[in-house]
Each structure stands twice: as structure tokens, then as C-alpha cells.
Amino acid sequence: TTGKGKDLSYAGGSKDIVEVGQSKLGAAEPDGDDEFIEFYNKTAGASFGTDVAWCAIFVSWCARNAGVDTSIIPNFADCDDGWTFFQQGGSYGVKGSYIPKRGDLFFLSTHVGIVVDCNGDTYTTIEGNVSDEVGSLTRRLDDSNLIGFGIPKYTKTV
């Protein structure tokens, strides 16, 4: 898979999922999100229209295109389903007691994305459906909407 001239042949690690996500920075509605939704529908057997909230779909797209197996990060379109997966697998970090790492997933009350880096009281993200596009934000660890972090069990980490 390629994007913006980059080779996206990855092997399923924490660096890989971040790089895949970053390759789509600026992809925006109304047409830029179609790729993620169509891919999700095809791989997950879903039938979402292009008006669906797509933050979780973007995370799923990044994981699949980074070579991350569904046993590590599942296909999910609903944030609650993603959070439940990590809770049930015992692979999550609780707000206030966990410092996120590159490639972790952050879960807000109605949003999800990928952690790029953590620096003190803030963490940097790559996420879909932020002001209707793929964006990178700096978020606070004490954000009242933060639920916690999914910690994927990658086959390799950076």
C-alpha cells in the first residue's frame, strides 16, 4: 500500500502504525475519509455510509495497513468496542497511573486515536475525524474526557 509517495509495507510494530497514520495527515472530508470507510466495510463485512463517525475506523485502517493482526488491534468502528477489547485482554493503562507510549491507543469518552509520543503532562496523537480530517494534536493526560489507553501487544516495538 502506498500513500503520499511513501512505501507502506510494514511489519506490525508500534513505529509502523504511527507512520501509516502520519502518511494520511490532512486527508479530509468529504472525500478523504472514504478510503478508510470503504476499506473497513470490505475487511469487517460492514456497510457504513460515508457519514459515519470514523475515528475508530481510521485506527483500524492504520492497524491493518501497518501489518498489525486483528488479535492485537481488532477491527472496530465504535470506541466502546475498542476499549472493551483492551480491558478484557488486560492490556490497558488507567488514566492517572499510566504513561502512554508510541503506538498505544488513547480512548476518550467518544473518540479514539494513536499515541505518537508522550512528554510530561501531554501526549501527541495521530487521529481521524478531528475537525473532519486526519490530524495530529497535543492532548493533556489530565483531560476530563480521557478514559485510558489501550496497550497493543505488538510483535515489535520502537
C-alpha positions, 0 to 999 in steps of 0.5 A: 500500500502506498500513500503520499509517495511513501512505501507502506509495507510494514511489519506490525510494530508500534513505529509502523502504525504511527507512520501509516497514520502520519502518511494520511495527515490532512486527508479530509472530508468529504472525500478523504475519509472514504478510503478508510470507510470503504476499506473497513466495510470490505475487511469487517463485512460492514456497510457504513455510509460515508457519514459515519463517525470514523475515528475508530475506523481510521485506527483500524485502517492504520492497524491493518495497513501497518501489518498489525493482526486483528488479535492485537488491534481488532477491527472496530468502528465504535470506541466502546468496542475498542476499549472493551477489547483492551480491558478484557485482554488486560492490556490497558493503562488507567488514566492517572497511573499510566504513561502512554507510549508510541503506538498505544491507543488513547480512548476518550469518552467518544473518540479514539486515536494513536499515541505518537509520543508522550512528554510530561503532562501531554501526549501527541496523537495521530487521529481521524475525524478531528475537525473532519480530517486526519490530524495530529494534536497535543492532548493533556493526560489530565483531560476530563474526557480521557478514559485510558489507553489501550496497550497493543501487544505488538510483535515489535516495538520502537 
